Amino acid sequence: MPILLRNLLDMKIFSAGLRAAMIAGLAGETFDLLVIGGGITGAGIALDAASRGLKTALIEMQDFAAGTSSRSTKLIHGGLRYLKQMEVGLVMETGREREVLHRNAPHLVVPEKMLLPLVKDGTYGPLATSFGLWVYDVLAGVKDGEQRVMLTKDQAIAQEPLIRQDILEGAGLYIEYRTDDARLTIETIKTAVAHGAVCLSYAKAVEFEYNERGKISATQVHDQISGQTFAIKARKTVNAAGPWVDKVREKDSTAPNSNKHLHLTKGVHIVVPFERFPARQALYFDVPDGRMLFAIPRQGITYLGTTDTTYQGDIQQPQTTEMDVSYLLRSANWMFPSLHLGPKDVISSWAGLRPLIHEQGKSPSELSRKDEIFISEGGLISIAGGKLTGYRKMAARVVDKVVRKLHKRYGTPEKESFTQQIPLCGGDFAGGGSEAVKVLLASLAVVAQPLGLSTQYVEFLGFNFGSNAPLILNKILELRPAEPNTDSAALKAEIWYCFHYEHVQNLADFFIRRTGRLYFQRDRLTPMLRPAAEELANLLAGGPALADQMLAEFDREYQAVLNFAQVPALA
Ligand code: FAD
């Protein structure tokens, strides 16, 4: 039976206002498990562990999802290209996960038609594509009615008139799932919290303490907001630090200097207005250098990506270069020649780092996306590699190891993972699936439209916050007598919700990782910034000075998405 988490809605247990109490709780207890890293990998582990009854803590040195987990292509996909690399197991696992994640968060993991144009001398020929997509459907257990369809050249042109026609031979049309990576992470964190985990952002693991057996017994944590340091005691510690996995391993004096290490590759996405790239559906297309790119229309924009280049710079702020942008524009113009996209069309961007495991002699695109677990003498369990799509399975594998060790040493009960049956926060839909999301959108519209809120805003609320969207709508109604401007009431209501239920600490948390607005609506952000800063400063019990400080900090992020470095990308 699925576990419903309505009770979390009544408890503001994850409020940013409770930070001091959370730190006191973390410092005073001994946990079964401490997870370092609040990206999707750490979030999944915290949920799996807490739901199996382990006393679990998670620390994240930035905001939740501020690393790679807010900078991906935002697809829950089986990875068609891994089939070409014969990674059948990976395709099967991630393919099947799509259905599980859709069931547990239907508002966030949404089926989306993907068109794969077949071009002369392209990556996939017509027969190979037809067979490959069929195998893909079978491996991923795709249900009837959603299986792939092969299109002739004329049908492909009718489906997507923007594709260049001189080299077109046909197309494959198949189902993938789109998501919002940062929201998937925060909803997973909230679900872990609802199961008893304590999850704290802006808290950095800086040093390990060892017991008399040489095992890690505590982690020194630096509170990035207050500047204080405190220790968290835990019987087991997992390093889920994504691109920082090696950095955290370096803090462990017992970790061997092994030949297994990360190979970071950078992936850039650029955003253009939908009118400049009016794609009728998502596309996965060949480009001249033999790679394939995605073009994904959503919320009035189309985003394009990604690059894949070895990266050795600053991990926290991977930068988009002019070369990255011109590569993506050139590639899009090659396949969609009528677009004539230029640098001025780019209205936002993001760059992320893939935490892959190094393999001698392989190029970035050839490196496996499989995950691996390393365990040090001191007991630090590090997980690296993997994909957003497979996070639930990865988490179960890590927690299986933790549970076995805890049982052996402390007699802790050995419970199996059951996250397959746990709806994520916001995914609490009676009946489930896309139909239930439609019902939610219709009921939100009944209240929102008389207030003058647009259909697009209703969709934004429904797909972003799922079954918690009515909380925001109710707050808008509550604020309206004093705040007759509906847009302004809506912004205040969202901030109220994200502060009390989603642990928002600053404007970047809100505009990037809770609402995606810096990426998808940057051109409409300016009038929202000061009111948002003032509202959040109020909730944080700070004055106008805090609002000004937050605005200045956010301005750096606001500029960075269009500030492209001139240095050449490392090959
Ligand atoms: P992260 O999200 O980086 O999380 C690690 C966290 O650890 C960070 O937030 C960091 O701040 C924190 N941390 C580090 N050190 C410390 C410390 N000392 N103390 C406390 N916290 C610390 N996968 C898909 O399935 N679908 C896709 O469409 C897809 N597209 C991608 C596109 C690109 C360009 C990239 C780069 C990746 C893509 N992926 C995709 C892969 C997927 O995004 C990653 O596998 C996943 O997000 C990694 O999550 P993570 O939690 O391991 O790492």
Boltz pocket constraint, residues with backbone or C-beta under 6 A from the ligand:
constraints:
  - pocket:
      binder: B
      contacts: [[A, 36], [A, 37], [A, 38], [A, 39], [A, 40], [A, 41], [A, 42], [A, 59], [A, 60], [A, 61], [A, 62], [A, 63], [A, 64], [A, 65], [A, 66], [A, 67], [A, 68], [A, 69], [A, 70], [A, 71], [A, 72], [A, 73], [A, 74], [A, 75], [A, 76], [A, 77], [A, 203], [A, 204], [A, 205], [A, 206], [A, 240], [A, 241], [A, 242], [A, 243], [A, 244], [A, 248], [A, 265], [A, 266], [A, 267], [A, 268], [A, 306], [A, 307], [A, 351], [A, 352], [A, 353], [A, 354], [A, 355], [A, 383], [A, 385], [A, 386], [A, 387], [A, 388], [A, 389], [A, 390]]
      max_distance: 6.0
